[in-house]
C-alpha cells in the first residue's frame, strides 16, 4: 500500500503490522481530504465570501461560534470580538 520495500519476507506478524499501519495512515489522509472537500464551498455569514477563495492562504480558516450555528471566516470573527464588549470573562 505504501510502496515502501520494508515488508519482511518471512515474518508474517511484522508484515501484518506494517500493512495495518499503512491502511490506518491512508484512512486518516482520506478523512482529511474529505473534510477539505466538504469545507471548500463554505461561505462566511458576515462578509459573504467563500472562505477558501481568500487571496491569502492563511485566511482559509473559519469557525462556528457557540452562540449560533452560522459559519464565519476567522477574520470576521476576530473583527466581531474586537468590536463587542463582553460582560463576562472569555476563556480561549
Backbone as CSV, one residue per row, in Angstrom:
resi,resn,N_x,N_y,N_z,CA_x,CA_y,CA_z,C_x,C_y,C_z
1,UNK,0.818,-1.193,0.000,0.000,0.000,0.000,0.867,1.264,0.000
2,UNK,1.912,1.292,0.823,2.743,2.495,0.898,3.895,2.457,-0.108
3,UNK,4.055,1.374,-0.820,5.099,1.127,-1.815,6.524,1.191,-1.251
4,UNK,6.670,1.254,0.055,7.998,1.141,0.653,8.369,-0.335,0.705
5,UNK,9.601,-0.643,0.422,10.016,-2.040,0.410,10.579,-2.405,1.775
6,UNK,9.684,-2.451,2.771,10.113,-2.734,4.138,9.442,-3.974,4.706
7,UNK,8.663,-4.685,3.904,7.980,-5.874,4.399,8.973,-7.027,4.535
8,UNK,8.932,-7.671,5.672,9.820,-8.800,5.929,9.305,-10.013,5.157
9,UNK,10.182,-10.724,4.454,9.714,-11.822,3.603,9.129,-13.018,4.364
10,UNK,9.571,-13.265,5.600,9.070,-14.446,6.318,8.360,-14.111,7.623
11,UNK,8.459,-12.887,8.098,7.819,-12.505,9.367,6.407,-11.971,9.088
12,UNK,5.433,-12.855,9.186,4.045,-12.504,8.866,3.490,-11.461,9.832
13,UNK,3.879,-11.531,11.097,3.383,-10.571,12.091,3.868,-9.159,11.763
14,UNK,5.138,-9.050,11.394,5.705,-7.747,11.031,5.011,-7.188,9.792
15,UNK,4.798,-8.039,8.797,4.118,-7.604,7.573,2.701,-7.148,7.869
16,UNK,2.006,-7.904,8.693,0.629,-7.554,9.046,0.576,-6.219,9.782
17,UNK,1.505,-6.016,10.715,1.557,-4.765,11.474,1.824,-3.584,10.533
18,UNK,2.756,-3.763,9.607,3.087,-2.689,8.672,1.899,-2.373,7.761
19,UNK,1.252,-3.397,7.258,0.097,-3.189,6.379,-1.015,-2.473,7.133
20,UNK,-1.270,-2.873,8.382,-2.307,-2.217,9.186,-1.979,-0.752,9.440
21,UNK,-0.715,-0.447,9.728,-0.345,0.951,9.973,-0.455,1.774,8.687
22,UNK,-0.153,1.174,7.543,-0.301,1.879,6.263,-1.770,2.154,5.967
23,UNK,-2.629,1.183,6.218,-4.063,1.368,5.987,-4.599,2.454,6.905
24,UNK,-4.162,2.456,8.166,-4.600,3.478,9.123,-4.169,4.876,8.669
25,UNK,-2.934,5.009,8.208,-2.441,6.303,7.723,-3.220,6.740,6.480
26,UNK,-3.513,5.793,5.600,-4.283,6.106,4.392,-5.692,6.576,4.753
27,UNK,-6.329,5.928,5.730,-7.673,6.326,6.157,-7.674,7.737,6.746
28,UNK,-6.646,8.080,7.526,-6.543,9.433,8.083,-6.386,10.466,6.970
29,UNK,-5.552,10.146,5.979,-5.369,11.055,4.841,-6.675,11.256,4.079
30,UNK,-7.427,10.177,3.911,-8.707,10.268,3.199,-9.709,11.099,3.990
31,UNK,-9.756,10.926,5.319,-10.655,11.727,6.154,-10.340,13.213,6.009
32,UNK,-9.054,13.555,6.022,-8.644,14.949,5.858,-9.053,15.477,4.483
33,UNK,-8.842,14.679,3.451,-9.220,15.097,2.099,-10.719,15.338,1.988
34,UNK,-11.517,14.452,2.581,-12.972,14.625,2.539,-13.398,15.857,3.328
35,UNK,-12.743,16.119,4.459,-13.079,17.302,5.259,-12.774,18.581,4.484
36,UNK,-11.645,18.610,3.799,-11.287,19.779,2.988,-12.302,19.949,1.859
37,UNK,-12.690,18.850,1.224,-13.659,18.925,0.127,-15.008,19.451,0.612
38,UNK,-15.466,18.996,1.794,-16.738,19.473,2.343,-16.669,20.954,2.692
39,UNK,-15.491,21.432,3.076,-15.328,22.816,3.515,-15.046,23.774,2.367
40,UNK,-14.810,23.257,1.202,-14.351,24.062,0.068,-15.323,25.176,-0.321
41,UNK,-16.616,24.936,-0.236,-17.598,25.911,-0.698,-18.270,26.682,0.433
42,UNK,-17.719,26.645,1.637,-18.330,27.322,2.776,-18.238,28.840,2.611
43,UNK,-19.355,29.513,2.877,-19.453,30.966,2.713,-19.589,31.612,4.083
44,UNK,-18.830,32.662,4.324,-18.904,33.405,5.580,-20.259,34.100,5.670
45,UNK,-20.892,34.015,6.826,-22.194,34.636,7.030,-22.128,36.145,7.178
46,UNK,-20.947,36.706,7.362,-20.801,38.155,7.544,-20.357,38.827,6.244
47,UNK,-19.210,38.424,5.724,-18.701,39.076,4.507,-19.197,38.394,3.230
48,UNK,-19.856,37.272,3.352,-20.463,36.515,2.247,-19.434,36.158,1.172
49,UNK,-18.233,35.827,1.597,-17.200,35.370,0.675,-16.937,33.898,0.930
50,UNK,-16.574,33.174,-0.118,-16.190,31.774,0.039,-14.842,31.765,0.751
51,UNK,-14.768,31.092,1.883,-13.585,31.164,2.747,-12.337,30.667,2.030
52,UNK,-12.431,29.585,1.262,-11.249,29.040,0.600,-10.850,29.813,-0.652
53,UNK,-11.600,30.841,-1.016,-11.223,31.669,-2.162,-10.525,32.952,-1.738
54,UNK,-10.231,33.098,-0.446,-9.473,34.259,0.026,-8.109,34.265,-0.656
55,UNK,-7.603,35.446,-0.964,-6.326,35.570,-1.666,-5.164,35.039,-0.833
56,UNK,-5.209,35.279,0.471,-4.140,34.858,1.366,-4.474,33.474,1.931
57,UNK,-3.657,32.450,1.658,-3.953,31.100,2.162,-4.055,31.016,3.689
58,UNK,-3.417,31.940,4.405,-3.511,31.909,5.867,-4.898,32.322,6.352
59,UNK,-5.723,32.867,5.467,-7.086,33.268,5.827,-8.122,32.213,5.439
60,UNK,-7.684,31.007,5.108,-8.590,29.925,4.728,-9.102,29.187,5.964
61,UNK,-9.441,29.917,7.007,-9.932,29.318,8.249,-11.297,29.886,8.563
62,UNK,-12.161,29.045,9.116,-13.484,29.502,9.510,-13.851,28.874,10.837
63,UNK,-14.886,29.378,11.445,-15.337,28.849,12.725,-16.829,29.023,12.884
64,UNK,-17.361,28.322,13.875,-18.773,28.431,14.221,-18.815,28.820,15.690
65,UNK,-19.425,29.944,15.995,-19.489,30.420,17.375,-20.439,29.554,18.189
66,UNK,-20.200,29.488,19.482,-21.033,28.651,20.350,-22.440,29.215,20.521
67,UNK,-22.629,30.504,20.257,-23.941,31.123,20.459,-24.823,31.067,19.213
68,UNK,-24.291,30.577,18.083,-25.106,30.434,16.872,-24.519,29.312,16.021
69,UNK,-25.190,28.968,14.956,-24.673,27.903,14.096,-24.282,28.411,12.715
70,UNK,-24.066,29.711,12.588,-23.638,30.280,11.317,-22.128,30.143,11.173
71,UNK,-21.695,29.875,9.965,-20.278,29.764,9.680,-19.729,31.152,9.377
72,UNK,-18.577,31.484,9.944,-17.942,32.781,9.705,-16.452,32.570,9.491
73,UNK,-15.866,33.407,8.633,-14.420,33.317,8.458,-13.746,33.859,9.722
74,UNK,-12.551,33.382,9.965,-11.841,33.755,11.188,-11.585,35.253,11.247
75,UNK,-11.353,35.871,10.096,-11.117,37.319,10.040,-12.334,38.076,10.575
76,UNK,-13.536,37.666,10.173,-14.764,38.335,10.633,-15.030,38.054,12.114
77,UNK,-14.737,36.845,12.572,-14.919,36.518,13.990,-14.008,37.398,14.840
78,UNK,-12.744,37.540,14.421,-11.801,38.377,15.184,-12.246,39.835,15.194
79,UNK,-12.732,40.326,14.068,-13.214,41.708,13.996,-14.413,41.895,14.935
80,UNK,-15.329,40.928,14.955,-16.501,40.990,15.837,-16.075,40.971,17.308
81,UNK,-15.092,40.121,17.632,-14.626,40.024,19.022,-14.008,41.337,19.496
82,UNK,-13.280,42.017,18.617,-12.662,43.289,18.997,-13.710,44.379,19.190
83,UNK,-14.791,44.338,18.416,-15.802,45.392,18.470,-16.807,45.193,19.596
84,UNK,-17.019,43.977,20.049,-18.052,43.665,21.037,-17.480,43.788,22.444
85,UNK,-18.243,44.395,23.353,-17.853,44.490,24.756,-18.508,43.333,25.510
86,UNK,-17.712,42.431,26.023,-18.230,41.266,26.728,-18.312,41.553,28.217
87,UNK,-19.425,41.154,28.828,-19.601,41.356,30.264,-18.820,40.329,31.069
88,UNK,-18.848,39.091,30.634,-18.148,38.041,31.377,-16.796,37.762,30.732
89,UNK,-15.922,37.166,31.527,-14.586,36.855,31.047,-14.667,35.722,30.025
90,UNK,-14.012,35.892,28.903,-13.984,34.885,27.850,-12.691,34.094,27.994
91,UNK,-12.808,32.784,28.038,-11.637,31.915,28.137,-11.421,31.264,26.787
92,UNK,-10.248,31.446,26.238,-9.936,30.882,24.915,-9.403,29.485,25.058
